[in-house]
Amino acid sequence: MARRANPIPHSSAGEVLRLVRDGDAETRADVARLTGLSRSAVAARIDELVDAGLLAERADGVSTGGRPPIRLELNPEGGLVLAASLGSSRGQLAVCDLTGRVLASRETRMAAQGGPDAVLTGLPDWIDTMLAEEGFDPGRVRGVGVAVPGPVELDTGRAAGAPTLPGWDGVAIAPTLQRRLPVPVYVDNDVNVMALGEYRARADAGDLVFVKASTGIGAGIVADGKVYRGALGAAGEIGHIPVAGGTGVRCWCGNVDCLEVLASGRHLIETLAAHGARFPDGREVSSVRDVVALAAAGQPEAVRLVRESGRMLGEVLASVVNVLNPAVVVLGGDLADAGDPLLAGVREVVYRRSTAVATRELRIVPSVLGEAAGLTGCAFMALDQILSPDSVDTTLARLAGNRALPSVNRALPA
């Protein structure tokens, strides 16, 4: 458990919950020591949080002699958050508890390439259907996290500069969904969200770069425990860094020989199709999953292309490693399911081209969450807002006002 040097002044109930959620406080004594609050003030704040369903007390603390202390923890059953991870070609929905654990999930036909009208109109209906079919009470939902494959203005919830997704640029995603959904909606770029999910899933992650290698290629950066988005939300666009050895292929961004046009899943699909690669049953290659399946089956051209994509990705990541000096580089996305051919290609180049000090303790590893990275990240994106001290204090004030209302009404003259 982390220890703070000085008490936190004016600690509200929301701040107490944050201490518990972050793992800094496990008992009432910890809360008193960290905040400087009196025993009665600590008890009052904890009682508020327990009554609101946000905090639970467990009689299983570790005893140092005498009765074991009551352990405090975030109550996973205190509500639900919904996660919607929308890729270019497919989407996922999930219901999660307040710890970010996925309780139910499903793939959907809804994808960003279907256009904003279809997605923003259909998503609330998909959510309603999933809640009904899985038996969850809509009244317990506290918020929704949504990921889309392109830059997002975090403050406004608008899509920004996504030429690969016609019709999305400038679309007010969060405000539009907010009109249909009765709870707060939070939106971010899909790779940022996946990076957040992966970071929270790793106890010893440190600074992290998450690479999504799928239909396109992008990266999410977590530094000092927070997602780094850059000045305009466009950090991590590694897919548009040119790589050496290209043949002058024009990218949609206007540059030539970008990583994305030479190494992405889209490029591999097109290349394998041009070479006439097929499955034994005669089926053609039409998706990144097909590319991965052929590589896993040992199809020589598929294996060669995946490894070469790994090398080109490693060329770009070598510079990223030199600039950011992360503790871990995580490979995720559909193409990462190809496993060793991609991973070996990346490692080969990064360890050869990056500086010795930047790679001395660097780990280059596959995602531990796999396909769940986006859903988990969406859940935490929403939870970090919903369970922030200010949001919790606002919720508790509203609940207190609602409880007081009947007595006020009884005091009014007839």
N, C-alpha and C positions, 0 to 999 in steps of 0.2 A: 504494500500500500504506500502510495506517495505521501510525503509529509511536507507541510507548508511551514515556513519559518514564522510568519506573523498571522494573527487572527484576521479574518475578513470582516471589516466593519459593516454594520447595518445589514446583516445577512437575512434575506427574506426566505420564505418557504421555497421559492423557486431556486434560490442559490443553494439551499440545503439539498434539494433534489439533484442539482448538478454535481455536488460533491459526491453523492451516493452513486450517481450514474457514471461518473468518471473514475470511480474506484478509490477516491481519496478518503471517503468515510464509510465505515462498515458498522459502526455502533453509535449510539447516542453520545457516548463519551468522546468519540472521534469528532462528531459534529460540534460539541461544546469546545473541544480543544482548538479546532480549526477556525471557528467563528468567534470565539470569545463570548458566546451567548450564555445566559444563565440556564440552569437545568429546566426551569419552568418555561423559558422562552423556547428552548429546544423541543420540549414536550409539545408545546402549542403548535409549532411549525410541523412537527412530524405527525401529530394528530390530524392537522389539516390535509396533509398529503395522503395519509391513509384513508381518511374519509372520502377524498376525491378519487380514490382507486389508483393513485399514481405510485404509492409506496407500499411495500409489504414488510412486515417484521417476522423473522423466522427464529425459532428457538433452537438454533443449531450452531451458535457461535462457538469458537474454540475457547475452552475454559483454561484459565491460568491458576485455578484454585477456587473452589466454591462453585456457585451456580454459573453455568455458561451464560455469556452475555447474549442479549437479543440482537440478531444481525439484521441490518437494514439492506434492502435491495429494491431496485425498480420493479414494480409489479407488472409482469409481462401481460397479465390479463386485464390491465386497466384500460384497454381500448385497442383499436385496430388502426393500421395505416395501410393504404393501398399503393401498390407500385405498378407503374406502366412503363416498360422499357420498349421503345419503338425503334427498331432498326430500319435500314433502308428497304429490306425485303421481307421482314417478318417482325412480329411483335410478341411480347410476353406480358401477362398480367399476374399479379399475386396479391394475396392478403397476408399481412404480417402482423405480429404482435408488437408490443412496445419495446422489445429488445431487438427488433429487426429480424427475428426468426420468421422464415417463410412458413405459413400454415397451409396454404393452398396456392397452386399456380397452374397456369395453362398457357399454351401458345395460342396466338390468334392470327387470323388472316390479315389483321389490321397492320399496315406498315406505312412508314412515312412516304414512300414513293406513290402511295395511293392518293396523295394530295391532302391539303389541310382540311378541306370541307368534309371529306369522308371520315377522316380521323377524328376531328373535333366534334363532329356530329355523332359518330358511332361510339366513341370511347365511353361516355356516360352510360350508354345502353349496355355495352359489354360489361361494365362494372356492376350495374344492377343485376344483370343475368348471372354473373359469377357469384355475387353475394347470395342470391336466392338459391342457386343450385348447390352451393357449398354449405348453406344453412347458417350464414352469418347475419347478425342483426345490423342493418345499415346505421342504426342510431349509435352504434359503438365506434363508428369510423371517426377518427380525429383529423385526418388529413390525407392528401394524395401527393405522391412524388412521380413526376413524369420525366423521362429521358428521351431526347430526340437526336438524330444524327446530324448535328450541325451546331455552329455557335449560337449561343443564347444570351441576350441581355438579362443578366440575373435579376436586376432591380425591377424590370418591367415584365419579364416573362415573355419577351418577344423573340422570335427567330431572327437571326442576323447573318446575312451573307452566306447562304447555302445554295450555290448555283447547281449543285448536283441534285437538288430537290426542287424542281420547278414549282413555283407558286408559294413557297414557304417564306421567302425573305420578307421580313417585317410583320409576319403574322403574329397577332397577340394571342399566344397559346394559353398562357395562364389566365388572363382575363376572360377569354372566351369560355374555357372550361369552368371557370369560377361561376359563371352565370347559370350553369347546369348542375353544379355540384355544391352541396350545402356546407362544405368544409374547405379549409385552405388548400390551395393547389400550388405546388412548387415545381419549377421546370429548370432543367439544365442540359448541357451537352451530354450525350451518352457516354463518351469516354471519361469525362470528368466523374460522372456518377459511378462508372465501373471502377475507376481508381479509388474512389472513396470506399466502395464496398470491399474491395480487395484489402485496402489498408486496415479497415476495421476487423477484417477476418484474420489478420496476422498480428499476433501479440508482440512480435519483435520486429515489425516492419521497418521502422525508421523512415527516412525520406525515401519516397518511392516514385518510380516512373512506370505507369501502366500503359502497355501498347496493345491497342485493339487492331489485330490483323484479320480482316474479313473482306467484305466486298470492297471496302476502302481501307485506309490505314490512318490512324491517329493516335495521339498519346494524351494521357492525363497525368498531372504532376501533383503529388502531395508532399508539401514541405512544412515542417514543424506541426504536423497533424492537421493541416488545412489544405484544401484544394487550391492550387495556384491557377488563376484564370487569366492573368495578364490585364492590361489596361482596358481592353475592349472585349474580353472574353474569348480571345482567339489563341490563347497559349496552347501549345501541344500539337500544332498543325504540322507534324513532321512529314506527313504524306506529300507535302509540297516543297520539300527540300530536294533539289536536283542531285542525282547520283552519277558517278563517273561511268563511262562505258556505254552510255545510251546512244541511240541512233537518231536523235532529234525528234522524238515523239512528242507531239503537242499535248499539254494537259489542259483541262478545262479552266485552270486558274490563269492561263496565259503563258506560263513558263514551259520549257521543254525538258524532257527526261526527269520529271518528278518521280519520287519514290512510288507514288500511288499508281502512276500509269505503267510502271515497269515491274512492280512486285506485288500488287494487290491481288486479292482473289478474283476480281473482275478480269484482270490481265491474264491470270492463269486459266480461267474458264475459256477466254477467247483463244488463247494459244493452243490449249489442248484440243479445242473444237477444230481449229485450223489444221492440226496435225491428224485429225480423224480419230482421236482417242475415243474409245467406247468401252462400255462394260461388257462382260461376256454375253449378256443377254441382248446385246445390240443397242442398249440405251445410251444416248448421248450425254455428254457432260453439260449440265445446265446450272449448277450451283456450286458454291464454295464447298459445301458438304460432299458433293460429288468428287471434287478435286481431292479432298482429304481421303475419301474412300478409295480412290484409285491409288493414291500414294501408300495407304495402309496395305493395299493388296500387292504392292511392289511393282506397279506399272512403271517402267524405267523413266519415261518422259515426265510423268507426274512427280516422281521422286526427285528428278533432276531440277525441275522447275521450282519445287518447294524449297529445296536446299539453296538454289540460286536466289530466290526471294529472301531467304534468311540472311544470306551474305549481304545483299543490298540493304536490307533493313539494319544489319549490323554496322554497315558503313555510316549510316545516318546516326545510329545510336551511339557510336563511338564518340561523335562530337557532342551529343547530348550528355554523355557520361562525363566528358571532360569539363563541360560547362557547369553541370548541376551536381556532380559527385554524389549520386544517390546511393543508398545502402542496398537497394534491390531494384532490378528491372523485371517486371512481370509481363509475360506474354499471354494475351488472352484473345478472344474472338474466335470465330469458326475456323480460321486457317491455323490457329495455334493447336487445334486438335490433331494436326498432322504429326505433332510430337517431335521426335528426334531429328528428322531432316531439317525442320525449321529452326529448332533450338540450337542444333549443332552449327548451322550456318551463321546464326547471330553471334554465338559465343566465339566462334573462330575469328571473326573480324573484330569484334569489340575488344577482346583481350589482346589482340595484336596491335590495334591502332590507338587505343586509349592509353593515357599515361599510367605508369606503374602505380603511382599513389592512388589514382582514382579507381583502379581495379583491384587493389590489394585485398579488400574485403568485399568487393562487389559480388552479389549473387544475381544470376540471370536464371529465372525459374518460370515454370508454367503457372498459370492461375490456379489457386486452390479452390476457387468458387466455380470456375467454368462458366456454364451458361447462366448460373445464378448471380453472377457479379453485378449485372445491371439491375436486377430486381432488388438485391440486397442494398446496393448503393442508393436506389430510389427511396427505399424505406428509410435509410439513415439520413438522406437529404431532408425528408419530411420530418423525421423525429428530431433532428437537431434544431429545427425551427419550433416545432410544437412543444418540445420539452426544454426550450431555453428558459432561463430564469424569468425574463419579462413575460413570456407567453404563459408560463405556469402561474405567475402571480396574477395576471389578468384573469385567467380561468378561475382561480380560487376566489378572487374578488366577486366575479359574476355569480359563482355558486353561493357565496355568502349572502349576496344580495337577494338571490332567489329564495334562500331559506328564510330570510328576514321578512320577505314580502307578505306572507299570510298574517303575521302578527301585526304588521303595519296596517293591513286592511281591517283587521278586527278592531283596531283603535280608532278607525275613522267613524264619525257620526253617521247614523242611518239616514 
